[in-house]
Every structure is written in C-alpha cells, then in structure tokens.
Amino acid sequence: MRHHYRIIIIDDDPITRMDLTEMLQAEGYDVVAEGKNGEEAVRLTQKWKPHLIIMDVKMPVMDGLTATGIIRKESDVDVLLLTAYSQKDMAGDPKAKGICGYLAKPVMEEDLLPTVESVLAKKEVVFEK
C-alpha cells in the first residue's frame, strides 16, 4: 500500500505542483501538502512529518538547497530535488546535504514514479526492522 507514505511537493510553479500531485495521487500516494518556497517547506515538514519531499532547487524567498539543510537538522526525511539544470553536480555532494536524488524538469511520469518508489522502498526496509 502506498497511501501510508506522506509526500510534500514544493515548487514555485503551481502547474508543476499540480502535475506532480496528480501523478502521485493517481498511483495511490498521499500528497499531504504543497508549498511554493523553501520557508513553506520547512514549516510544512514540521507540521506533516513527511516521508518524502519533492522540492525545486530554484525558488523565491528560500531555495531548495537551503531549505533542505534546515529540514535535515530536524528530520531524516528524504528529499528529491527538482532541477531545470542539466548539471546534477551543480549543488555539490548531494548525499552530504541529505538529498536522495534529482529529477530534471519537466518531470515525466516514467521518471517520477520509479524514483519515488525506489526512495520509499528503502524506507520500507527501515520500517520492517
């Protein structure tokens, strides 16, 4: 069952948020909240205690990397970053920042779903121990 995983979508583009939410919900995932910047990501993470955050890198107010750094000080939630950049190393060492992967924009369902399943499958192993 996928619905027990809480997912938060953070992106300053409402169409991207809507598309990601629709794709995930169609597969039975529970998208509990959406936000438009890193500050909202921090607040929503504290409120919802998600299993996964899918977050854009470049946003106004607070970017995704800064938000991830703040969130990871309080939570071990996995973060998938959305990027329009082709260089995945633009953010340095992703593991050091608590980032479990990147998805290139525009995000296609055939990329999103296997990536989300892979990240959450690792959590399932942890839950079973």
C-alpha positions in Angstrom: 0.0 0.0 0.0 1.4 3.4 -1.0 -1.1 5.6 0.8 0.7 5.5 4.2 3.6 7.5 2.8 3.2 11.2 3.3 4.7 13.3 0.5 5.1 17.1 0.3 5.5 18.9 -3.1 7.4 22.2 -3.0 7.7 24.3 -6.2 7.1 27.9 -7.0 5.2 26.9 -10.2 1.6 25.9 -9.4 1.3 23.9 -12.7 4.3 21.7 -11.7 2.9 21.2 -8.2 -0.5 20.2 -9.7 1.1 17.8 -12.3 3.3 16.1 -9.6 0.4 15.8 -7.2 -1.9 14.3 -9.9 0.7 11.8 -11.0 1.4 10.7 -7.4 -2.2 10.5 -6.3 -3.1 8.5 -9.4 -0.7 5.9 -8.2 -2.1 5.9 -4.6 0.4 8.1 -2.9 -0.7 10.6 -0.2 0.3 14.1 -1.1 -0.4 15.8 2.2 0.7 19.3 1.4 2.1 21.7 -1.3 4.2 24.8 -0.9 5.8 27.4 -3.1 9.1 28.1 -1.4 11.7 26.8 1.0 10.2 28.6 4.0 6.9 26.8 3.4 8.8 23.5 3.0 10.4 23.9 6.5 7.0 24.8 8.1 5.1 22.0 6.3 7.7 19.4 7.2 7.4 20.3 10.8 3.6 20.1 10.6 3.2 16.9 8.5 6.4 14.9 9.2 6.5 13.6 5.6 8.4 10.5 4.4 9.4 12.3 1.2 9.7 15.9 0.0 9.9 16.7 -3.7 11.3 20.2 -3.9 12.5 22.6 -6.6 16.1 23.9 -6.4 15.4 27.5 -7.5 12.6 29.3 -5.7 12.0 32.8 -4.4 12.2 33.5 -0.6 14.3 30.4 0.1 15.8 27.9 -2.3 15.5 24.2 -2.1 19.1 23.5 -1.0 18.9 26.0 1.9 15.6 24.5 2.9 16.9 21.0 2.8 19.8 22.0 5.1 17.4 23.4 7.6 15.0 20.5 7.4 17.7 17.8 7.7 18.8 19.3 11.0 15.4 18.3 12.5 14.3 15.4 10.3 15.7 12.4 8.4 13.1 12.9 5.6 14.2 12.1 2.1 14.4 15.0 -0.3 14.2 14.7 -4.1 15.3 17.9 -5.8 13.7 19.2 -9.0 16.1 21.0 -11.3 15.9 22.7 -14.7 19.7 22.3 -14.9 21.3 19.6 -16.8 24.3 19.5 -14.4 23.4 17.4 -11.5 26.6 18.3 -9.6 25.6 22.0 -9.5 24.7 21.5 -5.8 28.0 19.8 -4.8 27.7 16.5 -2.9 24.0 15.7 -2.7 24.4 13.0 0.0 26.2 15.4 2.3 23.1 17.6 2.2 20.6 14.8 2.7 19.4 14.8 -0.9 18.5 11.4 -2.1 18.3 12.3 -5.8 17.4 14.7 -8.6 14.6 14.8 -11.1 15.1 17.0 -14.2 12.3 19.3 -15.2 9.9 18.9 -16.9 9.3 15.8 -14.8 7.8 12.9 -16.7 5.7 10.2 -15.1 8.1 7.5 -16.3 10.9 9.2 -14.4 8.9 10.3 -11.3 7.3 7.1 -10.3 10.3 4.7 -10.4 12.4 7.3 -8.5 9.7 7.8 -5.8 9.2 4.0 -5.5 13.0 3.5 -5.1 13.3 6.1 -2.4 10.3 4.9 -0.4 11.3 1.2 -0.8 14.4 2.0 1.2 12.2 3.4 3.9 10.0 0.3 3.9 13.1 -1.8 4.7 13.8 0.5 7.6 10.2 0.3 8.9 10.3 -3.5 8.9 13.4 -3.8 11.1 
